[in-house]
Amino acid sequence: MKIKKALFTAGNSSFYFDDQQAIKNGAGLDGFVYTGDPVTPGFTSIRQAGECVSVQLILENGAIAVGDCAAVQYSGAGGRDPLFLAANFVPFLEQHIKPLLEGRDVSEFRTNARFFDELSIEGKLLHTAIRYGLSQALLDATALATGCLKAEVVCKEWNLPVVAEPIPLFGQSGDDRYIAVDKMIIKGVDVLPHGLINNVEQKLGYKGEKLREYVSWLAKRISDLRVDPNYKPNLHIDVYGTIGLIFDKDPIRCAEYIASLQEQAGELELYIEGPIDAGNKPDQIRLLTEITRHLEKLGSKVKIVADEWCNTYQDIIDFTDAGSCHMVQIKTPDLGSIHNIVDAVLYCNKHGMEAYQGGTCNETDVSARTCVHVAVASRPMRMLVKPGMGFDEGLNIVFNEMSRTIAQLNAKG
């Protein structure tokens, strides 16, 4: 089965692009917008509308495969590719990629995914968002051409067992970190709340007191609202390097503070994502490793999650081999082609690293559904509820796609 025609259209993603460095620098909030000037190249304002490019591949039999090119909320930060704007990339796709897609055989996914992931145009690899969207469409095309589910295609091409069981889901609250938690508890999400602790003054506190109060509130709120006494979700909080800011990037002081939060978490497992941002990959690995080792020395149960500077498949290997943390976020758009996501999860599972198949609120329903199939096939420890920051909408998309997929796998026996 071959691709007869390729179409590229500009679209909206489910959230916004935010200039992370400007926010860390103390940008003010005025309603939903940030005040002040952006500092990250490519941004025209600190918060601007999220965009995507939809890829549609019309096959010889008339079936249409779909994928969405999307980039993370904090584009251009932590070693990531720059801002992804549709107006810049639709003409590029029409000129350079369309001729390579039309006429291409889609009976196998992996070969095609690797081709575009490694393709160099004018001496540069394709933007990660393009590789991400193209690979989604190519996986869908192979599934349509072979009469399989996308999860089955991954299992077949990686020689993995088909496991028709759900993956634990991680809800993200955005700035609505109290009301959203109530929603998460009512719907029994497995991991919560993300929390978006990206500002010292407003969210962490100069001595970490605001985060401490929040963790204490989380534990009490779960205890107060849960119907089932056995409901004990993991707490997973992303602090965007702010702990490192208040402790002058001293890994020992960071570790001591992080360990102390277990008292507030009580019986719940606590994960802290991105406790420090060193500004480059080698130092990030070194500082995270020191924090992780000191936590172990203290006998702490709190776990560290790598995010910034751990973007590509090779990054995930390097953070894992260094034993720099307890869990890595596999931030799906940052890995480019989705075959890298599969490889990253499998590498983590093989080498004793907890794999969190994450992503961004700034994705689309199409990319989120594709990621469900990748997760069901490759078996990470948890998967992010996405897209958007409303929680309910993302849970609807991800949970329902997972339930449908598992039901179909079971029906096939």
Steps between C-alpha positions, in 0.01 A plus 500: 500500500638839397431862585308663217495858633632694800320802649629752756273745683560751776305440819466584868664300774327456834688761703756776452870558449656654812842659537622298797805713572297820511258335745790380718635854489181620670262603222171627643154363423219719370200274467614217274794684342846569633632854519845606389721418205597151380862392530504169309577538126197467272241619752312822428326490840552295816181305434376448146254271328604140453509369145529170317520372144273209411637237263251299296615211285247378244570135421434311177188338648356841599574465871647811664774482761544796735773641722555838665830687514505660844762642736519539876363794696850610601656491153856625473576422867722231649677419174181454297431599141374857443143623480287306250280734296284359222557790262872421501466128444203427269691638197806301609295180516344565161836559337726246665289225660198455274706354210659251741163383633297461184558160345659360819404148606354483850488126561762547775518785749847492652695536177301805396519655847877467511538646152329827591653511847849487351424713194711811461381800297754771430727346761240489778278231645128567479348687795399252771134604457510401132657164573244445773200572275633316196563186704148507646356513151734227377402271789134562427566427131663165578214410732244585231696315232541183708163492676662529845470730796789742537597324824512170312729648235747604772483161671553320171793710377679499839411135572319596822225306675151646465394593854136605511527687830478872580793729574473717816401856411651823634274806514636853465335794667661803343463807720161378622683281750218475756172461311670269248617274784141458617408392148790254491402344832135465396606325178762288674802596292806289583756782534449870575520804479810627310435835666695734269734632770690732267539814710684539830311792652148389415515120504812361671583757765849633569546232765286243321217565743226539238575166337513338845156638579372377163628145550337494843173622347519234228536216748214628714274570203547148364422355842191721537350445153581143408213254513723194496750500792737302280523786248856624549618680187866586453582869542706631208592869507696687235703786652681624186837541668368740763632296796848548358439875487422537871792279605761648265515175300653322800402133449535412869269776618257418217496134603446579867203721418353247257536219754322710761188519281424132564369596843227706334433230237442241772408158360503622140798448269654832399682582177671836442561583135771742389628611843790687344590647161876511450479670161671220308485124472830390664443713808134397513600135513765573764272702729202265469729207576627672814144578614389143434795346683458728799130411520599134509761577767229666707278194456234713332215345304452813285590443135657736248375538142721636219348738248705801384803407286369143475332539163622251239532124499875536553439739790275242664772237462757734655283603797409134555853364477620765747236396754419869524139459613227250579278581200543675168232687316487387139357829374349368182524800262865555595605155377398569143373183336287283726717193436747674734232502772464124471876452511532733800233322704653163422848623594373631834311180574808291422737709713296551815390859434135591553359624168245780495358549151419866527451773245340839521167673551575664165435186293180397320239227525668319209845489657356403840308206353808382314700516823243274667579228246874550546456467878277194487759328281824609674374503864638811677433538873261790442359716222407867505136601461504741206441727315390826660502624859135433579565140615148375423541539124840333493382215722203448271730470197771284654294277730233427239756424227678266737177326598395457137843368403509247783148383418595448135818314593304271728238444232774388262624255761 
